[in-house]
């Protein structure tokens, strides 16, 4: 069958409901959610070092993001619907931001950890909703003056892309937690120092506590996003395999949250007592690997719900492409496991989470005169505990295996990228992006990401050889975290190529 041209109507190859009826709601939901995710990212960066210029301008930047989100919604809504679209974007982003607003008005009171100030809560909630509606509403009006061309975008698919972006940010925050040795800065779960996770005071988020607790909040964001995505798929798409996939992703996200908590406590307990918890490195390793799997699956859902996927039947039927992709994914997962094992074991080698922490905390508390250490004191005490077992070391077999398998991964990824690029040879002309060209584009991206990952891998190896024990300097933190993040992008791109090849091999779209 000849590739689809720009003059041919797009016909669905599967019994999917037409997205046009709910396109406006899907558009507002996607833009509003993306606006909230962007605000979370800016806030995360700005609060890393309070007092920096970025931190001082945080409110202005938030309003700017809301304006841009409302403007985008207004452009697609047209001249008459700009204000309404902007208000919709603002309302959705405000609803998502309710996950973190509690940290601003919760009181720091160890005796009553979930106590809130009603007047402060009312003020902050009013400010959140008011600023969101006004900023996005103005943006909607401004955007409606320059209306965009009629949208042919598949907004549910773009929402899956937003879910993938939120998960990618979650991976970055998790990588920073490991690199900064902050994984045990908060000693309890699902609470945080006895507080409900949503009500942990911002004033107590200092040092390692900030990075660990922020990672937990990003996990909640991804969990909520996965629930909404599953609902969207069931509303607009009738493909059984895709519905099963989003349910599987939702279950994986839940399992990820539980494993992240068990990594801290070792078993189901809400106790903050050091003697009651047994941090688990094994859970940390599995938690890190599955996080990248979830990210890749979100990317696959985004591809499967795209408009280009509808013409996937026009692709030639490869004979060995899908098998090559499957082998590449399996090898990447083993490679990822070895890297995560070395990274986690190296970070916590020799670390003994026992009464030594309590003794240091009590010494700090004694200087306060009240005998009650604050969460910041406890986190500081934990970070000061030395590598008690000086003979402990990270497993050399994991590093050697990771490095050796890197050569196999490079060969497989290059072979898969070449095969993917070859599928785009039949796509020519300046018409609409065809499925063939989309696969070829993924192949070229694979080569670029692989090159970057090799460079980052060398940088991470230098970090390992030069700084033989934590803590790492800022440059080392950046190199190791970036290596992990780009590795996730590599796995996701291979998964997307595999999805295309699977669909053309089986004829199922």
N, C-alpha and C positions, 0 to 999 in steps of 0.2 A: 504494500500500500504506500502511496506517495505521501511525503510529509505534508502536514496541514499548512495551508497558506493563510495569508492575512484576510482573504476574502471568504474563507470558509467559516461557517458558524462552528463554535465549539460544542461538540456533542459529548455528553457524559457517557463514559464507558461502563458505568455502574449505576445502580438505581439510587442515586443520591437526590435528595430534595433540592429544588432550586434555591440558591442562596439569595436571590434577589428580594424575596419578600421580607426577609429579616436583615437585609444588608445594612440598613441604617442603624439598627440596634447593635449588630455585630461590629460595625465601624466605630461607634461610640465606645463600646466595651473595649475593643482592642486599643484604640487611641488612649482612652482613659487609663487603662491598665498599664500601657507602656509609659505613660506620663508618670504614674506612681512609681514604677520600677526605676525610671531615670532619677526621680527625686530621692529614692532610697540610696542609689549609688552616690549621688552628690553629697547627701548627708553623711554617708559612711566615710567618704574621703575627708569631708570637712571636719568631722568630729575625731579623726585620728589624732590630730594635734590641735586641740582647742587654743584659740588665740592667734592662729595664723590668719592671713588675709582671707583665705577661703572660708574659714570658720566664721569670721566676722560678717562676711557677705552671704551667709547661708540663706537667710530669708529672702534676700534679693534674687539669688539664684533660683530658689524654689518658685518664686513668683514668675520668673522668666520661663522656667520649664512649663509651668501651668499655662502661661500665655501662648507658648509655642504649640502645646497640645491642643488648646482651644482653637488656635489659628488653623491647625491642620484639620480639625473637625469641621470648622466653618468653611474651609475651601471645598470640601466634599459635599457640604450641605446646601450650598448655593446662597444667593443673596437674601432669600427670605428665611432661611433656617439657621443662619449663622449664630445668632444669640442662643437659640435653643440647643444647638450642637455644642457650643462652648460650655453652657451650663451643664449639659450631660457629661461632658468630659471632666469638668470640675467635680461633679457629684461622685462619679465613679472613682476618681483618684482619691478624693477625700475618704470614701468608704474603705479603700485599701489601706490608707494611712492610719485608720483607726487601730491597726495592729501595733503601732508604735507610739501613739499619742499618750497612752497611759504612763509611759516613762517620764513624761514631763510634769504630771500633776500628782504622781504617787509620792507619799512621804517616806523618807528614810528613817524608819522606826523599827529597830530589831524586835521590840516587844510586840508590835502590831504590824507585821511586814506588809500586809495588803491594805493598810489604811490609806484612804485618799482624802484630799481636801475638796469638798463639794464645790466651793466657790472657785477654786483653781481649776477643777475639772470643767466646770461650766464655761469658764473663760477660755480655756484652751480649745475645747470642742467648738465653741462659737467662732474662735479665731480660725481654726482649721477649715471649717465649712465655709465661713464667710470669705476668707482669702482665696480658697479654691474656686468658689463660684465666681467671684468678682474677676480674678485674674484670667481664668479660662473663658469666662463670658466675654470679657473685652477682647481676648484673642479670637474668639469665635466671630465677633462682629468684624474685626479687622481682616480675618481670613476670608470671610464671605465676599469681600470686595474684589477678590481675585480668585474666582471660582476655578477649580481644577476641571480637567476633562472628565467626562462620565467614567466612573470607576469600574474597571473590570477585575478588580482585585478580589480574591477570596478571603474575606475577613476572618472567618473561623481558622483558616490556615495561617493567617498572619498572627492570630492570637496564639497559636501553637509556637510560632516563632518568638513571641514575647515570653512565653513560658520557658523556651530554651534559653533566652537571654537572661531571665531571672535565675535559672539554674546555673548558668555560667558564672554569674556573679557569686552565687552560693559556693561554687567550687573555688573561686579566687579567695573568698573570705576563709574557707576551710583551709586552703593552702597556707594562708598567712597565720592561722591558728597554729598549725604544725611548725612552720618555720620559726615562729616567735615563742614556741614552747608554752603556749597558752591554753592547751587542751584541758588542763586540770585547774584552771584559774577559778572556775565556779565549781564547788565541790559537790553539788547536789543536782538532781534531775528527777522529775520535770520542773521543779521549782528552781529558782536562782537565789541562793542564800535565804531560803524560806519564803521568798516572794513568789507570787504568781508571775510567770514569765512575762506576761504583758504589762505587769505593774512594777517591774524592777526599776528603781529610780535612775534617771540619767546621771544624777550627781555621783552615783557610786560606780559608774562604768569607767574605770580608770585602768590604765596599763593592760595586763592580760585579760582582765575581766571584760573590758570593752570588746576585744577581738572575739573572745569566746561567746559572750552574750549576743553580740551583733550577728555572729554566725548562726546562732539558734533562731534569731528573729528572721533572718533570710530563709532559714529552713521552713518556718511557718508561712512565709510568703509563698514559697514554692509549693507547699502543701495546699494552700488555698487556691493557688493558680491551677494546680492539677485537678482539683475538684471542679472548678469552673470549666476547664477544657473538656473534661469527661462529659459534663452536662451539654456543652455545645455540640460535641460529636454525636451524642445521642439525639439531639434536636435536629441537626441538619444533615446527617449522614447515615445511610442505611447499611453500609458495608459491615458485615459481621466481624471480619478480621480486624478492622480498624477500631470498632467498639471494644473488642476483646483487648486490643493493644492498649487503649487509654485506661481501661480498668486495671490492666497489669501494671501500667506506669503508676497509677494511683496507689496500688498496693505496695509497689517498690518504694515509693516516697514515704509511705507510712513506716515500712520496715527500716528505711534509712534513718528516720527520726528516732525510732526505738534503739537502733544500733548506736547512734550517736550518743544517746543517753547512757546506754549500757557501757559504752567506752569509758565513761566517767565513773560510774558506780559499780560496774561488774555484775550487778544483779538488780532486780526491781526493788528499790528502796528510795524514800524521800529524805533519808537521814543526811545531815550535814557533818556528822561525826566521822573523823578520819578513820577510826577503827571499824566503822560499819561499811566502808566502801573499798572496793578492790579494782582500781582502774585496769582496763583490759586493752592491751595493744592489739590483740587479735581482732577485736571488734573495730578498732581504729583502722586496721588494714582493709577489712571487708567494707567498712563504711566508705573509705576513700575510693575503692574500686567501683562499687555500685553507684556512687555518685556520678561518675563519668558515664556509666551505662545509662542512667536515667537521662542525662543530658543528650546522649546520642539518640535515645528513643524519642525524645521531644522533637529533635530535628527531623527524624523520620516521619513523625506525624505531620509536621509542617510541610514536608515535601508531598506526602500522600494527599493532603488537602489543598494543594496548589492547583491552579488552573492548568498549568503545563502537564500535570499528571494525567489529565483527562485525555490527552492525545498520546499517552504512553504506548497504546496499541500500534502506533505508527513506527515504533522502533524495530530494527531487525532483531531476530531471535538469536542471542548468543548461545554458544554451546558450552563453553567452559568459564564464562565470565562470573557467573553466580558462585561457582565452586571456588574460584580464586578469591572472591570477596569474602566468602565464609572462612577460608583458611587465614586470610589476612586479619579478620576480626578476632579469631581464636588466638592467633599469635600475639596480637596487640594486647589482648586481655592478660595473657600470661606475662608479657613484658611489663604491663602495668602493675600486676601483682608483685613481681620481683622488685620493681622500683618502689612501690608503696611499702613493702616489707622492710627494705633497707632504710627508707626515709623515716618510718615510724620507729624502728628499733634503734636507729642511730640517734634520733632526737631524745628518746627516753632511756638510752642505755645507762645502766647504773643508777637510775632514779628509783628511790625507795619512798613510796608514799605512806609513811607511817607516823609514829608519834614525834618524829623529828620536826614535822611541820607544826604540830601542836606546841612543841617547846619554843620554837621561834616565834610563833604567834603570841604565846603568853608573855614572852619577853617584850615584844613590841607593845602589847596591851598594858603591861606594867608601867610603861613610860607615860601612858595616858592617865593613869591614876584611877580609872573606873573599873579595871579588870575585865572590860568587854571590848575585844578588838572589833573594828569595823570590817566590812567586807574587803575594803582596800588593804587594810592591814594584813588580813589573811592571805590575800593574793600576793602581796609583797613577800610574806613569809614563805609561801610555796615557791615563789620564783628564786628565793635565796637558798633553798635546800640544795646542797652540792651533790655531785655524783657520788653517793655514799659507797657504792661498790665500784672501786676503781678498776677492778679486773674486767667488768662487763664491757662489752663492745658490740657494735652493730655486726650482723652476720655478713662475713665477706662473701659467702656463696651467693647471697642475693645481689650484691653489687656486681660480681663477676658474671652472674647469669644475665643480669639486666644489660650489661655492656655487650656480652657476646650475642645475645638475642637481638640487639639493636641492628646488627648487620643483616640478620634475616628479615627484620621488619623493613629496613630500607629497601631491600630487594623486592619484597612482596608489594610494598606500596608503590614503588616505581612501576612494576609490572601492571598493577591494577590501574594506575593513572594513565599509562600508555594505552591500555585497552579502552578505558573510558574516553580518552581523547579521540581514539579511532572511530568511536560511534558518532562523533560529530562531523565526520568527513562528508556525509551526505547532505548536511544542512548547509545551504548556501543562500545568498541573497541578503537583503537588508530588511526582511520581513519580521514578523513577530517571533520572539524567541521560541524555538521549537524544543521538543523533548530531547532530540538528539543533541542539540547545542547545549542544553542544560547539563546533560551528563558530561559532555566534553568540558564544560566550564568547571564542573566539580573535579574532573581529572587534573586540569591545570592548577586549580586551587590546592589539590593534594600535593603537587610537586612544590609549590611555594611554601605550604605549611611544613612539609617534611624538611625542607632546607632550613627554615627558621628553627625547627625543633632540634635539628642536628647541632646548630650553633649554640642553642640554649643548653643542650645536653653537655657539650664541651664545657660551657661556663659552669654548669652545675657540678661537673666532675672536678673542675679546678677548685670550687668551693669545698668539696668533700676532702680533697687532698691538702688544701692549705689550712682550713679550719677543721681540725679533727674532732672537735667536740663543741656542742652548743655552749652559749648562745652565738648565733651568727650575726655578723655586721649587716648593715642595711643592704649593701650590695649583694651579699650572699642570700639574704631573704628574698630580694627581688629576682635573682637568678633562679633559685629553686622553685619559687612560686610560679614564675612565668613558664618554666619548663613543664610544670604540672598542668597549667592552664592550656598551653599550646598542645600538649599531649591529648587533652580532652577534645580540642578542635580536630586533631588528626583522626581520632577514633570516630568522632561524629561524621566527618566527611566520608570516611570509609563506609560507615553504616548507611549514609544516604546513597552512595554509589551502589551498595549492595541492594538497597530497596528498589532502585531503578532496574537493576539487572534481574532481580527476583520477579518483578512485575512483568518484564518483557519475556522472561523465560517461561513463566507459567501462563501468561496472558491474563492474569488477574490484576485489575487496577482498582 
